[in-house]
Amino acid sequence: MNKLHALLSTAACLVLLQNSAQAEVKIATLHNVQHNTNNISFTVSSNGCTQVKDFELLIDSSNNSLTILRLRRDMCRRRPFSQKITLPLHTPMPSLKITNPFSQAPSQAFPFPMPNKERIPQR
């Protein structure tokens, strides 16, 4: 009986560890933010799988600060691009202090020099 209990406990721990690895909550790095009293729009880097449900707002009404949390990593393999996300503010806030870090948006330019269109004569 004790061996069965230990085996079940170990299996439960493995499942919890696997689920916590998939749901790694981090403070989102933002490129741009706009807000009004009812919602907030921000741009983040995406590889193609970023969704609105991947983000959550953490509001501290004592000092009108807001932190945007990223609940799930974007595991797609596309070249990064900026994606705009809009979330509702359930509590109207006329002024906000955003506590997230900011970075430059991924470049939309081709990252490598374009090849010269002149053909090189073959020998």
C-alpha positions as CSV (number, residue, x, y, z in Angstrom):
1,M,0.0,0.0,0.0
2,N,2.8,2.4,0.9
3,K,4.5,1.7,-2.5
4,L,1.3,2.4,-4.4
5,H,0.9,5.6,-2.5
6,A,4.5,6.7,-3.2
7,L,4.1,5.8,-6.9
8,L,0.8,7.8,-7.2
9,S,2.4,10.8,-5.4
10,T,5.4,10.7,-7.7
11,A,3.1,10.6,-10.8
12,A,1.1,13.5,-9.5
13,C,4.3,15.6,-8.9
14,L,5.4,14.8,-12.5
15,V,2.1,16.0,-13.9
16,L,2.2,19.2,-11.8
17,L,5.8,19.9,-12.9
18,Q,4.9,19.4,-16.6
19,N,1.9,21.7,-16.3
20,S,3.9,24.4,-14.5
21,A,6.5,24.3,-17.2
22,Q,3.9,24.9,-19.9
23,A,2.3,27.8,-17.9
24,E,5.3,29.9,-17.2
25,V,3.9,33.3,-16.3
26,K,6.2,36.2,-17.1
27,I,6.0,40.0,-17.3
28,A,5.4,40.8,-20.9
29,T,8.0,42.9,-22.8
30,L,6.1,45.6,-24.7
31,H,6.8,47.6,-27.8
32,N,4.0,50.2,-27.6
33,V,1.0,50.9,-25.3
34,Q,-2.1,52.9,-25.8
35,H,-5.0,53.1,-23.3
36,N,-8.3,54.9,-22.6
37,T,-10.6,54.5,-19.6
38,N,-12.1,51.3,-20.9
39,N,-9.3,49.2,-22.5
40,I,-5.6,48.9,-23.1
41,S,-3.9,48.1,-26.4
42,F,-0.3,47.0,-26.6
43,T,2.1,45.5,-29.1
44,V,4.3,42.5,-28.3
45,S,6.6,40.2,-30.3
46,S,4.9,37.2,-31.8
47,N,6.1,34.2,-33.7
48,G,2.6,33.5,-35.1
49,C,0.8,31.8,-32.1
50,T,0.2,34.7,-29.8
51,Q,-3.4,35.1,-28.7
52,V,-5.4,37.5,-26.5
53,K,-6.0,34.8,-24.0
54,D,-2.2,34.5,-23.4
55,F,-2.2,37.8,-21.5
56,E,-3.6,39.0,-18.2
57,L,-3.7,42.4,-16.5
58,L,-2.4,42.8,-12.9
59,I,-3.7,46.1,-11.6
60,D,-2.6,47.8,-8.4
61,S,-5.2,50.4,-7.7
62,S,-3.3,51.9,-4.7
63,N,-0.9,53.6,-7.1
64,N,-2.7,53.2,-10.5
65,S,0.0,50.8,-11.8
66,L,-0.7,48.1,-14.3
67,T,1.5,45.1,-15.2
68,I,0.7,43.0,-18.3
69,L,1.5,39.3,-17.7
70,R,2.2,36.8,-20.5
71,L,0.7,33.5,-19.4
72,R,2.0,31.4,-22.3
73,R,5.1,31.5,-24.5
74,D,4.6,31.7,-28.3
75,M,6.2,28.4,-29.4
76,C,5.7,28.9,-33.2
77,R,8.8,29.2,-35.4
78,R,7.8,32.1,-37.7
79,R,10.1,35.1,-37.9
80,P,9.1,37.5,-35.0
81,F,6.7,40.4,-35.8
82,S,4.8,42.9,-33.8
83,Q,1.2,42.0,-32.8
84,K,-1.4,44.3,-31.3
85,I,-3.4,43.0,-28.4
86,T,-6.4,44.8,-26.8
87,L,-7.7,43.9,-23.4
88,P,-10.6,45.5,-21.5
89,L,-10.0,47.4,-18.3
90,H,-12.7,46.1,-16.0
91,T,-12.1,49.0,-13.6
92,P,-12.0,52.4,-15.5
93,M,-8.6,54.0,-14.9
94,P,-8.1,57.5,-16.4
95,S,-4.3,57.4,-15.7
96,L,-2.0,54.4,-15.6
97,K,1.6,53.7,-14.8
98,I,2.8,50.8,-16.9
99,T,5.4,48.7,-15.1
100,N,6.4,46.4,-18.0
101,P,9.8,46.6,-19.7
102,F,9.8,48.0,-23.2
103,S,11.9,47.1,-26.2
104,Q,12.2,47.9,-29.9
105,A,9.7,46.1,-32.2
106,P,11.2,43.4,-34.3
107,S,12.4,44.7,-37.7
108,Q,10.1,44.0,-40.6
109,A,13.0,44.5,-43.0
110,F,14.7,41.6,-44.7
111,P,17.5,40.7,-42.3
112,F,20.0,39.8,-45.0
113,P,21.4,41.8,-48.0
114,M,19.5,41.0,-51.1
115,P,21.6,39.1,-53.7
116,N,22.9,41.0,-56.6
117,K,20.6,40.3,-59.6
118,E,23.5,40.2,-62.1
119,R,24.4,36.7,-62.9
120,I,28.0,35.7,-62.6
121,P,29.2,34.1,-65.8
122,Q,30.0,30.5,-65.4
123,R,33.4,29.1,-66.5
